[in-house]
């Protein structure tokens, strides 16, 4: 009888271990709620770059150059990078001598943003990057606000990926460029992963008229899209980031100085912390 109990115990232990591994490591906490995802990314922020082993030259060659080629001849795009992480997109783009734009990077992990801030400062590109602490699920920008919107290796780890995808398209201007990734060879992630046909259908539903999917990594494909319609490029001269007031949800915040943004209608203020990160999320 002892042997039977031991076998049952070992089976139960293995099942519990497997479930915990799947919930925390394989799916990065997404089924445990937004708080769990933030906690995990905060926990691994300092080791994230070493874990991912991203190569800066490859990032430039496979992300930054193709992106700028897609929007040529424009060289000064206003770019929104959602789920910025440790800053791969602004670092890669600003290494191109012909990139004259500005990158707004948004993430809900404050620790990841702090690493991104350190890298931005080390690269001397503080004036070309704005970091915002906020969720990707309801972006704090009006419709048609950016020339380019990107979201890399992140949609499947956001609690509501379909709603987030709709938000990415909403804030992209007509004829603007969308760049996202689609997970391949994924562990079981019901409701988080799309087939290529499913993703193309969703993008068309949200207003993307042209989609191109291409190989990139073992676990991801790059997905390029162009929003339907025509509009003039937004550019960054003069720089005016269209950030909606978190209190009245109507007027836009204006930069007062290096540490404060303020609403012209209700006088709500949002602070920039000591790491240069706009603390939009706590303001709500």
Number of C-alpha atoms within 10 A of each C-alpha: 6 7 8 9 10 11 12 12 12 12 12 12 12 12 12 12 12 12 13 13 14 17 17 16 12 16 19 20 24 23 18 13 12 16 12 16 22 19 16 16 20 18 14 14 22 15 11 17 16 10 10 8 8 12 11 13 12 11 16 20 14 14 18 22 17 12 19 20 11 13 17 10 8 17 16 20 22 24 27 27 25 27 26 26 27 25 26 23 24 26 21 19 23 22 16 14 8 13 16 17 21 24 26 20 27 27 23 24 24 22 20 24 27 22 19 24 22 16 18 24 14 10 12 11 17 15 10 17 22 20 26 24 22 24 19 25 18 12 18 21 19 17 16 19 23 30 27 27 25 23 21 20 17 17 23 22 20 22 20 16 18 21 14 20 19 17 19 28 27 21 21 25 25 23 22 28 24 27 21 22 23 23 21 15 8 13 11 11 16 9 11 19 20 17 11 15 9 11 18 19 13 16 22 17 11 17 17 23 15 16 17 11 17 12 12 14 11 9 13 18 19 19 21 19 23 24 23 17 12 10 12 10 19 21 19 20 12 7 12 15 19 17 22 19 27 20 14 13 15 14 18 22 25 19 17 11 10 11 15 16 22 19 23 13 12 14 13 15 21 23 19 19 12 9 14 21 21 23 18 24 16 11 15 10
